[in-house]
Amino acid sequence: MPALSRWASLPGPSVREAAFMYSTAVAVFLVILVAALQGSAPRESPLPYHIPLDPEGSLELSWNVSYAQEAIHFQLLVRRLKAGVLFGMSDRGELENADLVVLWTDGDTAYFADAWSDQKGQIHLDPQQDYQLLQVQRTPEGLTLLFKRPFDTCDPKDYLIEDGTIHLVYGILEEPFRSLEAVNSSGLQTGLQRVQLLKPDIPDPELPSDACTMEVQAPNIQIPSRETTYWCYIKELPKGFSRHHIIKYEPIVTKGNEALVHHMEVFQCAPEMDSVPHFSGPCDSKMKPDRLNYCRHVLAAWALGAKAFYYPEEAGLAFGGPGSSRYLRLEVHYHNPLVIAGRNDSSGIRLYYTAKLRPFDAGIMELGLVYTPVMAIPPRETAFVLTGYCTDKCTQLALPPSGIRIFASQLHTHLTGRKVVTVLVRDGREWEIVNEDNHYSPHFQEIRMLKKIVSVHPGDVLITSCTYNTEDRELATVGGFGILEEMCVNYVHYYPQTQLELCKSAVDAGFLQKYFHLINRFNNEDVCTCPQASVSQQFASVPWNSFNRDTLKALYSFAPISMHCNKSSAVRFQGEWNLQPLPKVISTLEEPTPQCPTSQGRSPAGPTTVSISGGKG
């Protein structure tokens, strides 16, 4: 059998045959999917979400979420099929220890199976077949596979599909394999894509008739032929542009560049910036004006796989008018691992706005840790946790009597962040999770609509915890603005807007100095505790034995904190905010009980034989 599989050698259909096959496939596909979803099909399309998996766009994934069935329907389009394909999920995007489905041929027969890979990348058939194949069809675009899987299969070899970031993996089979066990992922063309699979099931509100649009787009730039580029572009609002409410925004991605445009953000410059030089170029360019660094107020953020973002009907994000800068900064992240050259792009974000202001201004509040080196992660840690607090004292003082309603959230760390969660605590009891990402990636950040609005009352506490991995670092990673420093932030989007813009904490600096003095005594004065040494220098001199690590962890768990309960002017609300005790939590939320699917919905224990010309074999 030649390297190109029997699929590649099959005679292609004529135009008429292809059209008939395609229309038949679509009809069968819709019947199967509508029946499978039992009336829970979405409003727009049976498969409303789409992303390219590989940089060339030869693999495309579409999907739908059924919360009623707690299952996802996937459609994988393979445009240039060779000898097969594997697709699945893993913790961080590795092909080792991955949960997979594989389509392959032995040269005579084609098969589909639920599989998994071990720590060496060897593929194994899963005895519990939880991916149910619904349709395999050849169309003019390529080969499509329609299959579904429950969120939670209760199979230890399967990935738990949950809220937050999912690392999708794929591999291309170049030649036939006599069996599934003969496949090893290490020898394949592979890759990963990050996405949020479990999109919230929220109906899209209708836009008012007076809604206007504004495109903030890259001005037909040529994408640099390097793997990663952040492109910055300044757009100026018209003179005399009055106060408006942004009520929706959506991505504009240049056709053909879907696999290169990774994420985009629109920022507004600081109100005091009455002029900003026009600029279009890489954000790390030496020619970039310094004033662009003061354009950090987020208006919109989009990442791969996301659709349009709507504000609640009673709220909008204010921009324009007095006290607001006329300058916006677009930042586009291009991910170009194949270093493709000569590709032009005009991607950006379309803002929908109205002059008829809604009842409430939406606001953005920062929760988590203050950007300070007193919060640090020792080196060679696999899961070190830092926690920031928005205390009851701050919310009691700064929130209105009716409280606020959080409807969206953007989690943020730098390179070592692995998990982020914000929990609402009321009367000392964990009440509900505001947002959580157990597979967080700093390379995939978007503003996410919450499944349900979270109400925060005066006197509530908001606790944000970040988990970090510093296995590849030799020195402590301190908090700060630099990319090699760390952050732990949740930007929550809420209404009605209040004066409270930042509710964050850090360990009391005096207690940290007591830590340095203590470990200095136990380490023969190897730690520099001299007054002229900075906190970063002190952390750099710590010998990271188990005692020093455990003592730092203990310090962060009991020492008093310095609270930043700040207004938008960066001035703290009046009160005493230093040496504040950690909020007491007397009960925590229980882990949800897995809802395991019945065996009736599972496929046969072995591989499924498939036919390319028709449906499931």
RAPEBEL-V838052 format. One record per helix or strand of 2 or more residues. SS is the DSSP state (A for helix, B for strand). FROM is the first residue (numbers start at 1). TO is the last residue. If there is no record, write none. Layout:
ss->SS from->FROM to->TO
ss->SS from->FROM to->TO
//
This chain:
ss->A from->6 to->9
ss->A from->15 to->37
ss->B from->49 to->52
ss->B from->59 to->66
ss->B from->71 to->78
ss->B from->84 to->90
ss->B from->99 to->105
ss->B from->110 to->117
ss->B from->122 to->125
ss->B from->132 to->139
ss->B from->142 to->150
ss->B from->166 to->173
ss->A from->180 to->182
ss->A from->185 to->187
ss->B from->189 to->195
ss->B from->212 to->217
ss->B from->221 to->222
ss->B from->228 to->236
ss->B from->244 to->252
ss->B from->261 to->268
ss->B from->280 to->282
ss->A from->290 to->294
ss->B from->297 to->303
ss->B from->309 to->310
ss->B from->315 to->319
ss->B from->327 to->335
ss->B from->344 to->345
ss->B from->348 to->354
ss->B from->360 to->361
ss->B from->363 to->369
ss->B from->376 to->377
ss->B from->384 to->390
ss->A from->392 to->398
ss->B from->404 to->412
ss->B from->417 to->426
ss->B from->429 to->437
ss->B from->448 to->456
ss->B from->461 to->468
ss->B from->477 to->479
ss->B from->489 to->495
ss->B from->500 to->507
ss->A from->509 to->522
ss->A from->535 to->540
ss->A from->546 to->558
ss->B from->561 to->567
ss->A from->599 to->601
ss->B from->608 to->610
//
